[in-house]
Amino acid sequence: MRLTKFTDLALRAVMRLAVSGEDGPLTTRQVAEAVDVPYAHMAKAVSRLQRLGVLEARRGRGGGLGLTVLGRRASIGWLVRELEGEGEVVACEGDTPCPLRADCRLRRALRDAQEAFYASLDRVTVADLVSSSGSGGPVLVGLSVRPSG
């Protein structure tokens, strides 16, 4: 299964924010620059993550983005399901419906594989991805936040 670019950058943002404690709150622009994506794309991802309750944005002096408790504890499987939506791997009912759809075993096999993919991600949380026992935290912290301008 292949994730959309939107889901990919949203996951990058969540991981970067999960290790931002010492940096203080980061702005959407800083996160976009740190993970090397356009600001407009990151702003959309941040908005969606806010609606999901994964992160919060505080305005004003000392403001910025931060993960919520849900954001830290969320399983990657849940997060990917929410970001990707309920779509199937193949479009059997699309503009040109597949003539095999009435008795097709492939559709079921692909649906089972998709659920197995999500189930394997259900065992991993955001906190797991950035824990000090893994190697990802230092890399994420080391992402330079370039000055805006």
Disulfide bonds with the S-S distance in Angstrom:
none
